[in-house]
Amino acid sequence: MRIKIGDVWTLTVENWAVQPDDRQEMVEVIGGVVVQDFGHVVAGDKISCKISVRQNDAPTLFNYWHERALIDVKDESGIVWNNRRVVIKSYSYRPHFANVYDADIELWGK
């Protein structure tokens, strides 16, 4: 499967996971617990995945990260995640395929 990050189509995507920014916590107090609930902050939701891109698309992806650009991301099911910030956690060349980059990325809200 593939996703579209701004103008870049990935070759592959693996381990797509959405981590909601749920700001509630349970606080243990003497005699029980108290729940602090500051809601769900949509802008704080984070998506993580491992992608592969062609070498000629890598500069565009790196530019999104470097410029802190807010771009739209279209996932495998066709859902568009608007105004996402690309965070490159790591990247490498694919062994035996120097024209392909593998990268672990996160996509943050604005």
C-alpha positions in Angstrom: 0.0 0.0 0.0 1.0 3.6 -0.5 0.3 7.0 1.0 0.7 10.5 -0.4 2.6 13.0 1.7 2.2 16.4 0.1 3.3 15.8 -3.5 5.2 12.6 -2.7 3.8 9.1 -3.3 5.5 6.5 -1.1 6.5 3.2 -2.5 5.4 1.4 0.7 4.0 2.2 4.1 4.2 -0.1 7.1 3.2 0.1 10.8 0.7 3.0 10.3 -0.3 4.0 13.8 -2.4 6.9 15.1 -1.6 8.0 18.6 -4.4 10.3 19.9 -3.5 13.2 22.2 -5.8 12.2 25.0 -5.2 14.5 27.9 -6.8 12.6 30.7 -5.1 10.8 33.5 -5.9 9.0 36.7 -4.3 10.4 39.8 -4.1 8.2 42.9 -5.1 9.9 46.1 -5.6 8.6 49.6 -8.9 6.7 49.6 -9.4 6.5 45.8 -8.6 8.2 42.5 -9.3 11.4 40.8 -9.5 11.7 37.0 -8.2 14.9 35.4 -9.6 15.3 32.0 -8.4 18.1 29.7 -10.0 16.5 26.6 -8.7 15.2 23.3 -6.5 17.7 21.5 -6.8 16.8 17.8 -3.8 19.0 16.9 -1.7 16.9 19.2 -2.5 13.6 17.5 0.6 11.9 16.1 0.8 9.4 13.3 3.9 7.2 13.0 4.9 4.8 10.1 7.8 3.5 8.1 7.9 4.5 4.5 9.9 3.9 1.4 10.4 6.6 -1.3 12.2 7.0 -4.5 15.5 8.8 -4.4 14.2 11.6 -6.6 11.3 12.2 -4.1 13.5 12.2 -1.0 14.6 15.9 -1.4 10.9 17.0 -1.4 10.2 15.0 1.7 13.3 16.3 3.5 12.3 19.8 2.5 8.9 19.4 4.2 10.8 18.4 7.3 13.4 21.1 7.1 11.0 23.9 6.3 8.5 22.7 8.9 5.9 22.8 6.1 2.2 22.0 6.9 1.1 19.5 4.2 -1.8 17.2 3.6 -1.4 13.4 3.8 -3.7 10.9 2.1 -3.7 7.5 3.8 -4.3 4.1 2.4 -8.1 4.3 3.0 -8.3 7.7 1.2 -8.7 9.8 4.4 -6.9 13.2 4.1 -5.1 14.4 7.2 -4.9 18.1 6.7 -2.0 20.4 7.8 0.4 17.7 9.0 4.0 18.4 9.9 6.6 15.8 8.7 9.1 14.7 11.3 11.9 12.4 10.0 13.0 10.2 12.9 15.6 8.2 10.8 16.3 7.3 7.3 18.7 5.0 5.3 19.3 3.7 1.8 17.8 0.4 1.1 20.5 -2.3 0.8 21.2 -3.2 -2.9 18.7 -0.4 -4.0 20.6 2.9 -3.6 17.7 4.7 -5.4 15.3 3.9 -2.6 15.2 5.5 0.9 13.6 3.9 3.9 12.5 6.3 6.6 10.7 6.2 10.0 8.5 9.3 10.2 5.9 10.9 12.3 3.2 13.2 11.1 2.1 15.8 13.6 -0.9 18.2 13.7 -0.2 21.9 13.5 
